Amino acid sequence: MAAATTGPLDAAQAAQAAFASVEGKEFPSDLFTAPQLRWAVIGCGVIANQMAQSLALDGRKIYGVLNRTLPKAQAFAERYGVEHIYSSLNELCQDPEVDAIYVTTPHNTHIRYLRAALAAGKHVLCEKAITLNSEELAEARAIADEHHVVLMDATTILHMPLYQELRRRAASGEFGPLNLAQVNFGSYKPYGDLTNRFYNPKLAGGAMLDIGVYAITFARQFMASQPTEVVSLANLAETGVDQTSGIVMRNKEGQIATFTLSMHSKQPKRGILSFDKCYIEVTDYPRADHAKIVWTEDGHIEEVSSGTAGYALDYEIADLERAVAGDEEAAHLIDCASDVMDLMTGLRREWGVTYPEEKAEGLA
């Protein structure tokens, strides 16, 4: 009898499996290299728990927590040894002991927290999608610049050491010019409850902000410039958010990127970058720590490993702390995030996918 096999894990399962693989192991001594900041977190959901667990791997703790419901914040604080529980956003922002804030709430709430935290002089790491649209992100960046603080997008691809290594090699010319990127991401979210965050416009649902951000970031970080030509087709769910889409982009250098996204059909999370001298294949790319390079000239395969998927959130925290300490490469990761947000915003508007907040602001 053939051995049973399992398909790809969903994002939450994959993250948990990666984290479990590093529990009990010696923490890398070269991961946190900048002066440590005192962190607070807004939200107590899955990703906030992962952050607390990730910091604990190096013996660190979150300093403070704010949540919409106080009992949940109290339970979170008790579980992770958090010193301070805040009763309001203003109380958190006015606490001089807090250096940086990690925002983990739903997409459509981010801009409210970004405005307050950045204006209060706090550095901010914000979960994906960092804002609803490009106008909100431009506003948040302007506030960060005005108050001389760091704003960073927590999309994992921007921070994984594997991509830092591949970007370095690509920039050196080792691979030759990029010609084509092909990126898939498909999740299966059932229709049983269309009020959940995946299909609910009041919670900024839809494939683009939930999974498209990973796919477009994967390609954009290797393209020589921002795509200026974009064509697409999309199917919308009955709630009006994007469910399935096919997208093609091209920049002025002639580099083409293609994407297939779905919230109701499982696909492998696979990205392929085709250069003159090789192609690079990355599976489970959101938190990837290994890739395969197939060289054009003789077909030989090079396996590349860098970093560890289980430390994904630690890499995000480390990048923000490095940016605060003056690391220019880390500080400029927000530029790629802005390009991705511009593309996502344009696509949603082309499809007629707008959220209540955008309609209220006349951005529909």
Secondary structure, DSSP 8 states (H G I E B T S, - for coil): ----------HHHHHHHHHHTTTTS---TTS--S----EEEE--SHHHHHHHHHHHTTT----EEE-SSHHHHHHHHHHHT-SEE-SSHHHHHT-TT--EEEE-S-GGGHHHHHHHHHHTT-EEEE-SSSSSSHHHHHHHHHHHHHTT--EEE--GGGT-HHHHHHHHHHHTTTT--EEEEEEEEEEE--SS-TTSTTT-GGGT-SHIIIIIHHHHHHHHTTSSS---EEEEEEEE-TTSSEEEEEEEEE-TT--EEEEEEESEEEEEEEEEEEESSEEEEEESGGG--EEEEEETTT--EEEEE-S-GGGHHHHHHHHHHHHHTT-HHHHTHHHHHHHHHHHHHHHHHHHT---HHHHHTT--
